[in-house]
Amino acid sequence: MYIIINVYFDQMVFILIMPIFSIESLLHFIHYYISIGPGNFFNNVLTSTIQLLAVVEPFGIIPILINLTKKMEKETSKALSKTAAVTSAILLMIFAIAGTQILSAFGITVNSFMVAGGALLFIVSLEIMRHGELRNIENELQGTGVVPIAFPLIAGPGAITSVIISQQKDGPIVTLLSIIIVIGITYLVLRSLNPIYRILGNRGSEIISRIFAVILAAIAIQYIVEGLRNIIVK
């Protein structure tokens, strides 16, 4: 059973799905909140938010996002931003609540997921480096909001791994709050792409997107290396 919470950002409705906690879970949270104190609780939220924001890095992928949306109409780009933000928020929340169980159900470890996600991210970066953009994007506008923007650019393997670890370390409340904050910031970045593109122009955005595609490829390889290293060590 679920509570649907509406969070408005510039005429946008985030549909964030959160489970209804039992009375026992609620009492456990109250005890946890009292035991660590309000100061430590907000410090945990701040720390978790900063860690997730560093992994998602919405400002770092601005050039690539500009490249993906530069040929779209304003309304299409706006709808795409909403779709990407909502999808990535729901995806991260699902993995924050039951990420370990979901992966275990399919016999997948977090490290294997990092390798697979890194490989997908590398393919995206390679496509942008070779062609300056993702081809056939005009024919797949609705799907593009999910792949590659929502996943793996926003809710990538690093972000998913981060929320799983945060849930194990700080609990679901802290993790869910950090997701809401980070996705809110990311949505504001997505809505600012058109003004940024007008400043950079077509040539400038293409050059910067290719440079950041190289950085994106390096991040993807890092995910793959870390995942493989952990698998070999274990």
Phi and psi in degrees as GROMACS dihedral restraints (atoms count N, CA, C in turn):
[ dihedral_restraints ]
;  ai    aj    ak    al  type     phi  dphi    fc
    3     4     5     6     1  -133.2    20    10
    4     5     6     7     1   150.5    20    10
    6     7     8     9     1  -101.9    20    10
    7     8     9    10     1   130.9    20    10
    9    10    11    12     1  -103.7    20    10
   10    11    12    13     1   120.0    20    10
   12    13    14    15     1  -108.3    20    10
   13    14    15    16     1   127.3    20    10
   15    16    17    18     1   -97.2    20    10
   16    17    18    19     1   122.6    20    10
   18    19    20    21     1  -120.1    20    10
   19    20    21    22     1   121.0    20    10
   21    22    23    24     1   -96.5    20    10
   22    23    24    25     1   129.5    20    10
   24    25    26    27     1  -134.0    20    10
   25    26    27    28     1   106.2    20    10
   27    28    29    30     1    51.3    20    10
   28    29    30    31     1    62.5    20    10
   30    31    32    33     1    64.7    20    10
   31    32    33    34     1    23.9    20    10
   33    34    35    36     1  -113.7    20    10
   34    35    36    37     1   143.2    20    10
   36    37    38    39     1  -113.0    20    10
   37    38    39    40     1   113.0    20    10
   39    40    41    42     1   -82.3    20    10
   40    41    42    43     1   123.1    20    10
   42    43    44    45     1   -99.3    20    10
   43    44    45    46     1   100.1    20    10
   45    46    47    48     1  -104.9    20    10
   46    47    48    49     1   120.5    20    10
   48    49    50    51     1   -95.5    20    10
   49    50    51    52     1   122.7    20    10
   51    52    53    54     1  -128.7    20    10
   52    53    54    55     1   139.1    20    10
   54    55    56    57     1   -72.4    20    10
   55    56    57    58     1   152.6    20    10
   57    58    59    60     1   -83.0    20    10
   58    59    60    61     1   119.4    20    10
   60    61    62    63     1   -81.6    20    10
   61    62    63    64     1   144.3    20    10
   63    64    65    66     1   -70.6    20    10
   64    65    66    67     1   167.3    20    10
   66    67    68    69     1   -60.2    20    10
   67    68    69    70     1   -38.1    20    10
   69    70    71    72     1   -62.7    20    10
   70    71    72    73     1   -42.6    20    10
   72    73    74    75     1   -66.2    20    10
   73    74    75    76     1   -38.2    20    10
   75    76    77    78     1   -64.6    20    10
   76    77    78    79     1   -43.0    20    10
   78    79    80    81     1   -64.6    20    10
   79    80    81    82     1   -36.2    20    10
   81    82    83    84     1   -64.1    20    10
   82    83    84    85     1   -41.4    20    10
   84    85    86    87     1   -65.2    20    10
   85    86    87    88     1   -42.7    20    10
   87    88    89    90     1   -61.3    20    10
   88    89    90    91     1   -41.4    20    10
   90    91    92    93     1   -64.7    20    10
   91    92    93    94     1   -41.4    20    10
   93    94    95    96     1   -63.8    20    10
   94    95    96    97     1   -43.3    20    10
   96    97    98    99     1   -63.3    20    10
   97    98    99   100     1   -42.8    20    10
   99   100   101   102     1   -68.9    20    10
  100   101   102   103     1   -39.7    20    10
  102   103   104   105     1   -66.8    20    10
  103   104   105   106     1   -38.6    20    10
  105   106   107   108     1   -90.4    20    10
  106   107   108   109     1   -17.3    20    10
  108   109   110   111     1    86.8    20    10
  109   110   111   112     1   150.1    20    10
  111   112   113   114     1   -60.8    20    10
  112   113   114   115     1   -34.3    20    10
  114   115   116   117     1   -63.0    20    10
  115   116   117   118     1   -47.5    20    10
  117   118   119   120     1   -66.0    20    10
  118   119   120   121     1   -35.4    20    10
  120   121   122   123     1   -61.3    20    10
  121   122   123   124     1   -49.4    20    10
  123   124   125   126     1   -69.4    20    10
  124   125   126   127     1   -29.6    20    10
  126   127   128   129     1   -65.4    20    10
  127   128   129   130     1   -40.0    20    10
  129   130   131   132     1   -64.4    20    10
  130   131   132   133     1   -41.0    20    10
  132   133   134   135     1   -63.1    20    10
  133   134   135   136     1   -44.3    20    10
  135   136   137   138     1   -63.1    20    10
  136   137   138   139     1   -45.4    20    10
  138   139   140   141     1   -63.3    20    10
  139   140   141   142     1   -45.4    20    10
  141   142   143   144     1   -63.8    20    10
  142   143   144   145     1   -38.8    20    10
  144   145   146   147     1   -65.4    20    10
  145   146   147   148     1   -44.7    20    10
  147   148   149   150     1   -63.1    20    10
  148   149   150   151     1   -42.6    20    10
  150   151   152   153     1   -62.8    20    10
  151   152   153   154     1   -45.1    20    10
  153   154   155   156     1   -68.0    20    10
  154   155   156   157     1   -38.9    20    10
  156   157   158   159     1   -64.1    20    10
  157   158   159   160     1   -36.0    20    10
  159   160   161   162     1   -66.6    20    10
  160   161   162   163     1   -33.6    20    10
  162   163   164   165     1   -78.8    20    10
  163   164   165   166     1   -46.8    20    10
  165   166   167   168     1   -65.1    20    10
  166   167   168   169     1   -43.3    20    10
  168   169   170   171     1    47.4    20    10
  169   170   171   172     1    63.0    20    10
  171   172   173   174     1   -61.5    20    10
  172   173   174   175     1   -30.9    20    10
  174   175   176   177     1   -72.9    20    10
  175   176   177   178     1   -30.3    20    10
  177   178   179   180     1   -72.6    20    10
  178   179   180   181     1   -25.1    20    10
  180   181   182   183     1  -100.1    20    10
  181   182   183   184     1     9.8    20    10
  183   184   185   186     1   -54.7    20    10
  184   185   186   187     1   -48.7    20    10
  186   187   188   189     1   -58.0    20    10
  187   188   189   190     1   -39.2    20    10
  189   190   191   192     1   -70.0    20    10
  190   191   192   193     1   -39.7    20    10
  192   193   194   195     1   -65.8    20    10
  193   194   195   196     1   -37.6    20    10
  195   196   197   198     1   -61.3    20    10
  196   197   198   199     1   -43.0    20    10
  198   199   200   201     1   -63.2    20    10
  199   200   201   202     1   -35.5    20    10
  201   202   203   204     1   -74.7    20    10
  202   203   204   205     1   -28.5    20    10
  204   205   206   207     1  -112.7    20    10
  205   206   207   208     1     1.8    20    10
  207   208   209   210     1   -65.9    20    10
  208   209   210   211     1   -25.5    20    10
  210   211   212   213     1   -94.2    20    10
  211   212   213   214     1     3.4    20    10
  213   214   215   216     1   -89.5    20    10
  214   215   216   217     1   152.6    20    10
  216   217   218   219     1   -69.5    20    10
  217   218   219   220     1   160.9    20    10
  219   220   221   222     1   -59.5    20    10
  220   221   222   223     1   -45.6    20    10
  222   223   224   225     1   -67.3    20    10
  223   224   225   226     1   -36.6    20    10
  225   226   227   228     1   -65.6    20    10
  226   227   228   229     1   -42.7    20    10
  228   229   230   231     1   -63.8    20    10
  229   230   231   232     1   -38.6    20    10
  231   232   233   234     1   -65.6    20    10
  232   233   234   235     1   -44.7    20    10
  234   235   236   237     1   -64.5    20    10
  235   236   237   238     1   -36.9    20    10
  237   238   239   240     1   -64.9    20    10
  238   239   240   241     1   -38.9    20    10
  240   241   242   243     1   -62.2    20    10
  241   242   243   244     1   -43.4    20    10
  243   244   245   246     1   -62.9    20    10
  244   245   246   247     1   -45.9    20    10
  246   247   248   249     1   -61.3    20    10
  247   248   249   250     1   -45.8    20    10
  249   250   251   252     1   -64.4    20    10
  250   251   252   253     1   -43.0    20    10
  252   253   254   255     1   -66.3    20    10
  253   254   255   256     1   -47.4    20    10
  255   256   257   258     1   -64.0    20    10
  256   257   258   259     1   -44.6    20    10
  258   259   260   261     1   -62.5    20    10
  259   260   261   262     1   -46.3    20    10
  261   262   263   264     1   -66.4    20    10
  262   263   264   265     1   -36.4    20    10
  264   265   266   267     1   -63.5    20    10
  265   266   267   268     1   -48.0    20    10
  267   268   269   270     1   -63.8    20    10
  268   269   270   271     1   -41.9    20    10
  270   271   272   273     1   -61.2    20    10
  271   272   273   274     1   -46.5    20    10
  273   274   275   276     1   -65.5    20    10
  274   275   276   277     1   -38.2    20    10
  276   277   278   279     1   -66.6    20    10
  277   278   279   280     1   -39.3    20    10
  279   280   281   282     1   -62.0    20    10
  280   281   282   283     1   -45.6    20    10
  282   283   284   285     1   -72.4    20    10
  283   284   285   286     1   -27.3    20    10
  285   286   287   288     1   -68.0    20    10
  286   287   288   289     1   -36.0    20    10
  288   289   290   291     1   -83.4    20    10
  289   290   291   292     1   -43.8    20    10
  291   292   293   294     1  -138.4    20    10
  292   293   294   295     1    31.9    20    10
  294   295   296   297     1   -62.0    20    10
  295   296   297   298     1   -47.6    20    10
  297   298   299   300     1   -62.2    20    10
  298   299   300   301     1   -41.5    20    10
  300   301   302   303     1   -67.4    20    10
  301   302   303   304     1   -38.9    20    10
  303   304   305   306     1   -63.0    20    10
  304   305   306   307     1   -48.1    20    10
  306   307   308   309     1   -65.5    20    10
  307   308   309   310     1   -39.7    20    10
  309   310   311   312     1   -65.4    20    10
  310   311   312   313     1   -34.0    20    10
  312   313   314   315     1   -61.9    20    10
  313   314   315   316     1   -30.7    20    10
  315   316   317   318     1   -98.4    20    10
  316   317   318   319     1     6.0    20    10
  318   319   320   321     1    70.5    20    10
  319   320   321   322     1    28.7    20    10
  321   322   323   324     1  -109.8    20    10
  322   323   324   325     1   135.6    20    10
  324   325   326   327     1   -92.5    20    10
  325   326   327   328     1   162.5    20    10
  327   328   329   330     1   -60.7    20    10
  328   329   330   331     1   -36.8    20    10
  330   331   332   333     1   -66.1    20    10
  331   332   333   334     1   -40.2    20    10
  333   334   335   336     1   -65.0    20    10
  334   335   336   337     1   -37.3    20    10
  336   337   338   339     1   -64.2    20    10
  337   338   339   340     1   -39.3    20    10
  339   340   341   342     1   -63.1    20    10
  340   341   342   343     1   -39.6    20    10
  342   343   344   345     1   -64.8    20    10
  343   344   345   346     1   -46.4    20    10
  345   346   347   348     1   -65.7    20    10
  346   347   348   349     1   -44.7    20    10
  348   349   350   351     1   -64.6    20    10
  349   350   351   352     1   -38.1    20    10
  351   352   353   354     1   -63.7    20    10
  352   353   354   355     1   -38.9    20    10
  354   355   356   357     1   -64.2    20    10
  355   356   357   358     1   -41.8    20    10
  357   358   359   360     1   -64.9    20    10
  358   359   360   361     1   -42.0    20    10
  360   361   362   363     1   -63.7    20    10
  361   362   363   364     1   -37.2    20    10
  363   364   365   366     1   -66.0    20    10
  364   365   366   367     1   -38.9    20    10
  366   367   368   369     1   -62.6    20    10
  367   368   369   370     1   -41.9    20    10
  369   370   371   372     1   -62.3    20    10
  370   371   372   373     1   -46.6    20    10
  372   373   374   375     1   -64.9    20    10
  373   374   375   376     1   -37.8    20    10
  375   376   377   378     1   -65.9    20    10
  376   377   378   379     1   -38.7    20    10
  378   379   380   381     1   -63.2    20    10
  379   380   381   382     1   -41.9    20    10
  381   382   383   384     1   -69.2    20    10
  382   383   384   385     1   -39.0    20    10
  384   385   386   387     1   -64.6    20    10
  385   386   387   388     1   -38.3    20    10
  387   388   389   390     1   -78.4    20    10
  388   389   390   391     1   -39.5    20    10
  390   391   392   393     1  -116.4    20    10
  391   392   393   394     1    -4.5    20    10
  393   394   395   396     1    80.0    20    10
  394   395   396   397     1    -7.0    20    10
  396   397   398   399     1  -167.4    20    10
  397   398   399   400     1   171.3    20    10
  399   400   401   402     1   -85.1    20    10
  400   401   402   403     1   123.7    20    10
  402   403   404   405     1   -71.4    20    10
  403   404   405   406     1   157.4    20    10
  405   406   407   408     1    61.7    20    10
  406   407   408   409     1    21.8    20    10
  408   409   410   411     1   -66.2    20    10
  409   410   411   412     1   -32.3    20    10
  411   412   413   414     1   -64.3    20    10
  412   413   414   415     1   -29.4    20    10
  414   415   416   417     1   -86.1    20    10
  415   416   417   418     1    -5.3    20    10
  417   418   419   420     1  -134.6    20    10
  418   419   420   421     1    44.3    20    10
  420   421   422   423     1   -62.0    20    10
  421   422   423   424     1   -43.5    20    10
  423   424   425   426     1   -68.6    20    10
  424   425   426   427     1   -42.4    20    10
  426   427   428   429     1   -67.3    20    10
  427   428   429   430     1   -29.8    20    10
  429   430   431   432     1   -64.9    20    10
  430   431   432   433     1   -24.8    20    10
  432   433   434   435     1   -63.3    20    10
  433   434   435   436     1   -27.0    20    10
  435   436   437   438     1   -94.6    20    10
  436   437   438   439     1   -50.1    20    10
  438   439   440   441     1  -124.8    20    10
  439   440   441   442     1   121.8    20    10
  441   442   443   444     1  -102.8    20    10
  442   443   444   445     1     4.2    20    10
  444   445   446   447     1   -70.3    20    10
  445   446   447   448     1   -57.2    20    10
  447   448   449   450     1   -65.3    20    10
  448   449   450   451     1   -46.2    20    10
  450   451   452   453     1  -138.7    20    10
  451   452   453   454     1   125.8    20    10
  453   454   455   456     1  -104.8    20    10
  454   455   456   457     1     8.5    20    10
  456   457   458   459     1   -68.9    20    10
  457   458   459   460     1   -44.4    20    10
  459   460   461   462     1   -93.6    20    10
  460   461   462   463     1   -65.6    20    10
  462   463   464   465     1   -93.2    20    10
  463   464   465   466     1    66.8    20    10
  465   466   467   468     1   -83.6    20    10
  466   467   468   469     1  -176.5    20    10
  468   469   470   471     1   -59.9    20    10
  469   470   471   472     1   -34.9    20    10
  471   472   473   474     1   -67.2    20    10
  472   473   474   475     1   -42.9    20    10
  474   475   476   477     1   -66.2    20    10
  475   476   477   478     1   -43.0    20    10
  477   478   479   480     1   -64.6    20    10
  478   479   480   481     1   -43.7    20    10
  480   481   482   483     1   -62.0    20    10
  481   482   483   484     1   -38.9    20    10
  483   484   485   486     1   -62.6    20    10
  484   485   486   487     1   -44.2    20    10
  486   487   488   489     1   -71.4    20    10
  487   488   489   490     1   -31.8    20    10
  489   490   491   492     1   -65.1    20    10
  490   491   492   493     1   -44.7    20    10
  492   493   494   495     1   -66.1    20    10
  493   494   495   496     1   -41.0    20    10
  495   496   497   498     1   -62.2    20    10
  496   497   498   499     1   -40.0    20    10
  498   499   500   501     1   -63.9    20    10
  499   500   501   502     1   -40.3    20    10
  501   502   503   504     1   -69.3    20    10
  502   503   504   505     1   -31.6    20    10
  504   505   506   507     1   -89.4    20    10
  505   506   507   508     1   -46.6    20    10
  507   508   509   510     1  -112.9    20    10
  508   509   510   511     1    -7.8    20    10
  510   511   512   513     1    94.8    20    10
  511   512   513   514     1   167.8    20    10
  513   514   515   516     1   -70.0    20    10
  514   515   516   517     1   -34.9    20    10
  516   517   518   519     1   -63.2    20    10
  517   518   519   520     1   -49.6    20    10
  519   520   521   522     1   -60.0    20    10
  520   521   522   523     1   -44.1    20    10
  522   523   524   525     1   -65.1    20    10
  523   524   525   526     1   -44.2    20    10
  525   526   527   528     1   -65.1    20    10
  526   527   528   529     1   -39.2    20    10
  528   529   530   531     1   -63.8    20    10
  529   530   531   532     1   -41.4    20    10
  531   532   533   534     1   -65.7    20    10
  532   533   534   535     1   -35.8    20    10
  534   535   536   537     1   -65.0    20    10
  535   536   537   538     1   -45.2    20    10
  537   538   539   540     1   -59.4    20    10
  538   539   540   541     1   -43.9    20    10
  540   541   542   543     1   -65.2    20    10
  541   542   543   544     1   -47.6    20    10
  543   544   545   546     1   -66.2    20    10
  544   545   546   547     1   -42.5    20    10
  546   547   548   549     1   -68.1    20    10
  547   548   549   550     1   -33.4    20    10
  549   550   551   552     1   -61.2    20    10
  550   551   552   553     1   -44.6    20    10
  552   553   554   555     1   -63.5    20    10
  553   554   555   556     1   -42.0    20    10
  555   556   557   558     1   -63.5    20    10
  556   557   558   559     1   -39.4    20    10
  558   559   560   561     1   -63.0    20    10
  559   560   561   562     1   -41.5    20    10
  561   562   563   564     1   -62.0    20    10
  562   563   564   565     1   -37.0    20    10
  564   565   566   567     1   -65.5    20    10
  565   566   567   568     1   -43.6    20    10
  567   568   569   570     1   -61.4    20    10
  568   569   570   571     1   -37.5    20    10
  570   571   572   573     1   -74.5    20    10
  571   572   573   574     1   -12.6    20    10
  573   574   575   576     1   -99.3    20    10
  574   575   576   577     1     6.9    20    10
  576   577   578   579     1   -66.2    20    10
  577   578   579   580     1   -40.8    20    10
  579   580   581   582     1   -61.9    20    10
  580   581   582   583     1   -47.5    20    10
  582   583   584   585     1   -60.2    20    10
  583   584   585   586     1   -37.9    20    10
  585   586   587   588     1   -65.6    20    10
  586   587   588   589     1   -39.9    20    10
  588   589   590   591     1   -66.3    20    10
  589   590   591   592     1   -36.1    20    10
  591   592   593   594     1   -64.3    20    10
  592   593   594   595     1   -30.7    20    10
  594   595   596   597     1   -75.5    20    10
  595   596   597   598     1   -44.5    20    10
  597   598   599   600     1   -77.0    20    10
  598   599   600   601     1   -35.7    20    10
  600   601   602   603     1    81.0    20    10
  601   602   603   604     1   173.0    20    10
  603   604   605   606     1   -66.6    20    10
  604   605   606   607     1   -47.8    20    10
  606   607   608   609     1   -66.4    20    10
  607   608   609   610     1   -43.4    20    10
  609   610   611   612     1   -63.8    20    10
  610   611   612   613     1   -43.4    20    10
  612   613   614   615     1   -66.9    20    10
  613   614   615   616     1   -34.9    20    10
  615   616   617   618     1   -67.6    20    10
  616   617   618   619     1   -42.8    20    10
  618   619   620   621     1   -63.2    20    10
  619   620   621   622     1   -47.2    20    10
  621   622   623   624     1   -66.5    20    10
  622   623   624   625     1   -37.4    20    10
  624   625   626   627     1   -64.8    20    10
  625   626   627   628     1   -36.4    20    10
  627   628   629   630     1   -67.7    20    10
  628   629   630   631     1   -38.3    20    10
  630   631   632   633     1   -64.0    20    10
  631   632   633   634     1   -46.1    20    10
  633   634   635   636     1   -71.7    20    10
  634   635   636   637     1   -22.0    20    10
  636   637   638   639     1   -64.4    20    10
  637   638   639   640     1   -35.9    20    10
  639   640   641   642     1   -64.5    20    10
  640   641   642   643     1   -43.7    20    10
  642   643   644   645     1   -63.6    20    10
  643   644   645   646     1   -40.1    20    10
  645   646   647   648     1   -62.4    20    10
  646   647   648   649     1   -39.1    20    10
  648   649   650   651     1   -63.9    20    10
  649   650   651   652     1   -39.9    20    10
  651   652   653   654     1   -64.3    20    10
  652   653   654   655     1   -39.8    20    10
  654   655   656   657     1   -63.9    20    10
  655   656   657   658     1   -41.7    20    10
  657   658   659   660     1   -61.5    20    10
  658   659   660   661     1   -43.7    20    10
  660   661   662   663     1   -64.6    20    10
  661   662   663   664     1   -36.1    20    10
  663   664   665   666     1   -62.3    20    10
  664   665   666   667     1   -41.7    20    10
  666   667   668   669     1   -60.1    20    10
  667   668   669   670     1   -44.6    20    10
  669   670   671   672     1   -64.7    20    10
  670   671   672   673     1   -45.4    20    10
  672   673   674   675     1   -62.4    20    10
  673   674   675   676     1   -46.5    20    10
  675   676   677   678     1   -63.3    20    10
  676   677   678   679     1   -42.4    20    10
  678   679   680   681     1   -62.4    20    10
  679   680   681   682     1   -46.4    20    10
  681   682   683   684     1   -65.5    20    10
  682   683   684   685     1   -39.8    20    10
  684   685   686   687     1   -61.7    20    10
  685   686   687   688     1   -44.4    20    10
  687   688   689   690     1   -66.1    20    10
  688   689   690   691     1   -36.9    20    10
  690   691   692   693     1   -64.9    20    10
  691   692   693   694     1   -44.3    20    10
  693   694   695   696     1   -66.0    20    10
  694   695   696   697     1   -41.7    20    10
  696   697   698   699     1   -61.6    20    10
  697   698   699   700     1   -42.4    20    10
